[in-house]
Amino acid sequence: MNWVAIGVTLKLAMLTSLILVVIGLPLAYWLSFSRWRWKFLAESVVALPLVLPPTVLGFYILVAIGPRSLFGQFYTTLVGHPLPFTFEGLLLASVLYSFPFAVQPFAAAFEQVDRRLIEASWTLGVSRWTTFFKLIVPMSTAGIVTGAVLSFAHTLGEFGVVLMVGGNIEGVTRTVSIDIYDEVQALNYAGAAKTALFLLVVSYGVLLGVYAMNRKVWAVWPQK
């Protein structure tokens, strides 16, 4: 197995999950409690990666961060090298691609918090941010963990977006999914099978932990 590719993949998945927790919680809070009549527009954008082909999303991300875009030119001037085909560019693409896998479970968990408790906290003079961190977040722990773990597991298996934005640079952007593809192309089915089995075991273990921890929320049949 290519342990370098495995290390890059795990690093990418962990950083993606961490960033999505930081930026996803405030967005999920707004989606859950905002009364803006056009909120569905933002909800549609958040959910778009669920239905958009990865290659299409990867293409638009590549164009958006490329050297001809304003953002790409700014980044190149600031850092000294272009963003595409770097680990940083791959991380940005992974965050965008896994966005709904984190934000939607966060928002669903927030919506299950009793609104009366939140309003009681506000009535007692507690600020909205304090109420969020002291009340809403602790009561939504299972949903937050679920979103973080699902985004981690989703990042492990990325292929189309990874290939479009990160390419195939050993030790930098070459992930497990790309390594499996290369092994198959080289007719090394034994090597591909080992790496695929490793990815299968890790992904199943992650999902198994989520379902076991948060069984009442994610079970197909209600508990008796």
NORVEN-V970196 format. One record per residue. N is the residue number from 1. RES is the residue in three letters. PHI is phi as a letter, one per 30 degrees, with the letter a starting at -180 (none if undefined). PSI is psi as a letter, one per 40 degrees, with the letter a starting at -180 (999 if undefined). OMEGA is omega as a letter, one per 20 degrees, with the letter a starting at -180 (999 if undefined). Layout:
n:N res:RES phi:PHI psi:PSI omega:OMEGA
n:N res:RES phi:PHI psi:PSI omega:OMEGA
This chain:
n:1 res:MET phi:none psi:i omega:r
n:2 res:ASN phi:d psi:g omega:a
n:3 res:TRP phi:d psi:d omega:r
n:4 res:VAL phi:d psi:d omega:r
n:5 res:ALA phi:d psi:d omega:r
n:6 res:ILE phi:d psi:d omega:r
n:7 res:GLY phi:d psi:d omega:r
n:8 res:VAL phi:d psi:d omega:a
n:9 res:THR phi:d psi:d omega:r
n:10 res:LEU phi:d psi:d omega:r
n:11 res:LYS phi:d psi:d omega:r
n:12 res:LEU phi:d psi:d omega:a
n:13 res:ALA phi:d psi:d omega:a
n:14 res:MET phi:d psi:d omega:r
n:15 res:LEU phi:d psi:d omega:r
n:16 res:THR phi:d psi:d omega:r
n:17 res:SER phi:d psi:d omega:a
n:18 res:LEU phi:d psi:d omega:a
n:19 res:ILE phi:d psi:d omega:a
n:20 res:LEU phi:d psi:d omega:r
n:21 res:VAL phi:d psi:d omega:a
n:22 res:VAL phi:d psi:d omega:a
n:23 res:ILE phi:c psi:d omega:a
n:24 res:GLY phi:d psi:d omega:a
n:25 res:LEU phi:d psi:d omega:r
n:26 res:PRO phi:d psi:d omega:r
n:27 res:LEU phi:d psi:d omega:r
n:28 res:ALA phi:d psi:d omega:r
n:29 res:TYR phi:d psi:d omega:r
n:30 res:TRP phi:d psi:d omega:r
n:31 res:LEU phi:d psi:d omega:a
n:32 res:SER phi:d psi:d omega:a
n:33 res:PHE phi:c psi:e omega:r
n:34 res:SER phi:d psi:i omega:r
n:35 res:ARG phi:c psi:e omega:r
n:36 res:TRP phi:d psi:h omega:a
n:37 res:ARG phi:d psi:d omega:a
n:38 res:TRP phi:c psi:f omega:a
n:39 res:LYS phi:d psi:d omega:a
n:40 res:PHE phi:d psi:d omega:r
n:41 res:LEU phi:d psi:d omega:r
n:42 res:ALA phi:d psi:d omega:r
n:43 res:GLU phi:d psi:d omega:r
n:44 res:SER phi:d psi:d omega:r
n:45 res:VAL phi:d psi:d omega:r
n:46 res:VAL phi:d psi:d omega:a
n:47 res:ALA phi:d psi:e omega:a
n:48 res:LEU phi:e psi:d omega:r
n:49 res:PRO phi:d psi:e omega:r
n:50 res:LEU phi:d psi:d omega:a
n:51 res:VAL phi:c psi:e omega:a
n:52 res:LEU phi:d psi:h omega:r
n:53 res:PRO phi:e psi:h omega:a
n:54 res:PRO phi:e psi:d omega:r
n:55 res:THR phi:d psi:d omega:r
n:56 res:VAL phi:d psi:d omega:r
n:57 res:LEU phi:d psi:d omega:r
n:58 res:GLY phi:d psi:d omega:r
n:59 res:PHE phi:d psi:d omega:a
n:60 res:TYR phi:d psi:d omega:r
n:61 res:ILE phi:d psi:d omega:r
n:62 res:LEU phi:d psi:d omega:r
n:63 res:VAL phi:d psi:d omega:a
n:64 res:ALA phi:d psi:d omega:a
n:65 res:ILE phi:c psi:e omega:a
n:66 res:GLY phi:d psi:i omega:a
n:67 res:PRO phi:d psi:e omega:r
n:68 res:ARG phi:d psi:e omega:r
n:69 res:SER phi:d psi:i omega:r
n:70 res:LEU phi:d psi:d omega:r
n:71 res:PHE phi:d psi:d omega:r
n:72 res:GLY phi:d psi:d omega:r
n:73 res:GLN phi:d psi:d omega:r
n:74 res:PHE phi:d psi:d omega:a
n:75 res:TYR phi:d psi:d omega:r
n:76 res:THR phi:d psi:d omega:r
n:77 res:THR phi:d psi:d omega:a
n:78 res:LEU phi:d psi:d omega:a
n:79 res:VAL phi:c psi:d omega:r
n:80 res:GLY phi:j psi:e omega:r
n:81 res:HIS phi:a psi:i omega:a
n:82 res:PRO phi:d psi:i omega:a
n:83 res:LEU phi:d psi:d omega:r
n:84 res:PRO phi:d psi:i omega:r
n:85 res:PHE phi:i psi:f omega:r
n:86 res:THR phi:b psi:i omega:r
n:87 res:PHE phi:d psi:d omega:r
n:88 res:GLU phi:d psi:d omega:r
n:89 res:GLY phi:d psi:d omega:r
n:90 res:LEU phi:d psi:d omega:r
n:91 res:LEU phi:d psi:d omega:r
n:92 res:LEU phi:d psi:d omega:r
n:93 res:ALA phi:d psi:d omega:r
n:94 res:SER phi:d psi:d omega:r
n:95 res:VAL phi:d psi:d omega:r
n:96 res:LEU phi:d psi:d omega:a
n:97 res:TYR phi:d psi:d omega:a
n:98 res:SER phi:c psi:e omega:a
n:99 res:PHE phi:e psi:d omega:a
n:100 res:PRO phi:d psi:d omega:a
n:101 res:PHE phi:d psi:e omega:r
n:102 res:ALA phi:c psi:d omega:a
n:103 res:VAL phi:d psi:d omega:a
n:104 res:GLN phi:d psi:d omega:r
n:105 res:PRO phi:d psi:d omega:r
n:106 res:PHE phi:d psi:d omega:a
n:107 res:ALA phi:d psi:d omega:r
n:108 res:ALA phi:d psi:d omega:r
n:109 res:ALA phi:d psi:d omega:r
n:110 res:PHE phi:d psi:d omega:a
n:111 res:GLU phi:d psi:e omega:r
n:112 res:GLN phi:d psi:e omega:r
n:113 res:VAL phi:d psi:h omega:a
n:114 res:ASP phi:e psi:h omega:a
n:115 res:ARG phi:d psi:d omega:a
n:116 res:ARG phi:d psi:d omega:r
n:117 res:LEU phi:d psi:d omega:r
n:118 res:ILE phi:d psi:d omega:a
n:119 res:GLU phi:d psi:d omega:r
n:120 res:ALA phi:d psi:d omega:r
n:121 res:SER phi:d psi:d omega:r
n:122 res:TRP phi:d psi:d omega:r
n:123 res:THR phi:d psi:d omega:r
n:124 res:LEU phi:d psi:e omega:r
n:125 res:GLY phi:j psi:e omega:r
n:126 res:VAL phi:d psi:h omega:a
n:127 res:SER phi:d psi:i omega:a
n:128 res:ARG phi:d psi:d omega:a
n:129 res:TRP phi:d psi:d omega:r
n:130 res:THR phi:d psi:d omega:r
n:131 res:THR phi:d psi:d omega:r
n:132 res:PHE phi:d psi:d omega:a
n:133 res:PHE phi:d psi:d omega:a
n:134 res:LYS phi:c psi:d omega:a
n:135 res:LEU phi:c psi:d omega:a
n:136 res:ILE phi:d psi:d omega:a
n:137 res:VAL phi:d psi:d omega:r
n:138 res:PRO phi:d psi:d omega:r
n:139 res:MET phi:d psi:e omega:a
n:140 res:SER phi:c psi:e omega:a
n:141 res:THR phi:e psi:d omega:a
n:142 res:ALA phi:d psi:d omega:r
n:143 res:GLY phi:d psi:d omega:r
n:144 res:ILE phi:d psi:d omega:r
n:145 res:VAL phi:d psi:d omega:r
n:146 res:THR phi:d psi:d omega:r
n:147 res:GLY phi:d psi:d omega:r
n:148 res:ALA phi:d psi:d omega:a
n:149 res:VAL phi:d psi:d omega:r
n:150 res:LEU phi:d psi:d omega:r
n:151 res:SER phi:d psi:d omega:r
n:152 res:PHE phi:d psi:d omega:a
n:153 res:ALA phi:d psi:d omega:r
n:154 res:HIS phi:d psi:d omega:a
n:155 res:THR phi:d psi:d omega:a
n:156 res:LEU phi:e psi:d omega:a
n:157 res:GLY phi:c psi:e omega:a
n:158 res:GLU phi:d psi:i omega:r
n:159 res:PHE phi:b psi:c omega:a
n:160 res:GLY phi:e psi:d omega:a
n:161 res:VAL phi:d psi:d omega:r
n:162 res:VAL phi:d psi:d omega:a
n:163 res:LEU phi:d psi:d omega:a
n:164 res:MET phi:d psi:d omega:a
n:165 res:VAL phi:c psi:d omega:a
n:166 res:GLY phi:c psi:d omega:a
n:167 res:GLY phi:i psi:a omega:a
n:168 res:ASN phi:b psi:g omega:a
n:169 res:ILE phi:c psi:h omega:a
n:170 res:GLU phi:e psi:h omega:r
n:171 res:GLY phi:i psi:e omega:a
n:172 res:VAL phi:b psi:d omega:a
n:173 res:THR phi:b psi:e omega:a
n:174 res:ARG phi:d psi:h omega:a
n:175 res:THR phi:c psi:i omega:a
n:176 res:VAL phi:d psi:d omega:a
n:177 res:SER phi:d psi:d omega:r
n:178 res:ILE phi:d psi:d omega:r
n:179 res:ASP phi:d psi:d omega:r
n:180 res:ILE phi:d psi:d omega:r
n:181 res:TYR phi:d psi:d omega:r
n:182 res:ASP phi:d psi:d omega:r
n:183 res:GLU phi:d psi:d omega:r
n:184 res:VAL phi:d psi:d omega:r
n:185 res:GLN phi:d psi:d omega:r
n:186 res:ALA phi:d psi:e omega:a
n:187 res:LEU phi:i psi:f omega:r
n:188 res:ASN phi:c psi:g omega:a
n:189 res:TYR phi:d psi:d omega:r
n:190 res:ALA phi:d psi:d omega:r
n:191 res:GLY phi:d psi:d omega:r
n:192 res:ALA phi:d psi:d omega:a
n:193 res:ALA phi:d psi:d omega:r
n:194 res:LYS phi:d psi:d omega:a
n:195 res:THR phi:d psi:d omega:r
n:196 res:ALA phi:d psi:d omega:r
n:197 res:LEU phi:d psi:d omega:r
n:198 res:PHE phi:d psi:d omega:r
n:199 res:LEU phi:d psi:d omega:r
n:200 res:LEU phi:d psi:d omega:a
n:201 res:VAL phi:d psi:d omega:a
n:202 res:VAL phi:d psi:d omega:a
n:203 res:SER phi:d psi:d omega:r
n:204 res:TYR phi:d psi:d omega:r
n:205 res:GLY phi:d psi:d omega:r
n:206 res:VAL phi:d psi:d omega:a
n:207 res:LEU phi:d psi:d omega:r
n:208 res:LEU phi:d psi:d omega:r
n:209 res:GLY phi:d psi:d omega:r
n:210 res:VAL phi:d psi:d omega:a
n:211 res:TYR phi:d psi:d omega:a
n:212 res:ALA phi:d psi:d omega:a
n:213 res:MET phi:d psi:d omega:a
n:214 res:ASN phi:c psi:f omega:a
n:215 res:ARG phi:d psi:d omega:a
n:216 res:LYS phi:d psi:d omega:a
n:217 res:VAL phi:d psi:d omega:a
n:218 res:TRP phi:c psi:e omega:a
n:219 res:ALA phi:d psi:i omega:r
n:220 res:VAL phi:d psi:d omega:r
n:221 res:TRP phi:c psi:i omega:a
n:222 res:PRO phi:d psi:i omega:r
n:223 res:GLN phi:d psi:i omega:r
n:224 res:LYS phi:c psi:999 omega:999
